[in-house]
Amino acid sequence: MSRISVRGFAVASATAVTAVGSVVGVASGSVAQTNDAEATASDATLLADIPVGQQAQVQTASLAQQADFQAIAADEGAKKDAEESARKAAAETAVAKKEAAEKAAKEREEAKAKASRSSGDFPVQSSYSIAQIQAMASQMVPSGQFQCFSNIVNHESSWNYQAVNASSGAYGLFQALPAGKYASAGADWRTNPATQIKWGLSYMDSRYGSPCEAWSFWQANHWY
């Protein structure tokens, strides 16, 4: 029967530590305490109980056990780091969602306020320049949608609110066909670009969801 016992296995690690401590003490000139000497002697006696060929096995097993403990500690550390990273990522995601929701709410309020404007909110003139018409549109179209809105108007009429298609009769900024469609936004649709802008924005929102969705459709089909 092997002479390696639990008692002998436990002693191996303790003996190694005690032996190293003793050597360091001697090298530094310190005097070993009585208890240290007794512990060393006791450990040496216990280790001596184990055959020489098996002492190395005991010490190797002890080192392997220490390596296992270190691996477990490393795993725990990695787990804690992963959990912390997950918490940070979740917090960042929550902040991003909140900011996106706040931005969307702000855009909805802006769109609602601008959509409530009518041709009566602008002074009536006998004629309007492109810059004046674009200024009107910027006050009626949500800022995030204005460029898409402008792209469509550029392609349809080059911002000429009196543009007429000679072959079809399509009219105005959005080349509505029949032209009378503008009347749903106001009776002055022939002479007031603000009325046409109101109709065009309503058309894009109701048919496509937004000017940018309408512009995406226009790019794919060259009509909207």
Secondary structure by P-SEA (a helix, b strand, c coil): cccccaaaaaaaaaaaaaaaaaaaaaaacccccaaaaaaaaaaaaaaaaccccaaaaaaaaaaaaaaaaaaaaaaaaaaaaaaaaaaaaaaaaaaaaaaaaaaaaaaaaaaaaaaacccccccccccccaaaaaaaaaacccccaaaaaaaaaaacccccccccccccccccccccccccccccccccccccaaaaaaaaaaaaaaacccaaaaaaaaaacccc
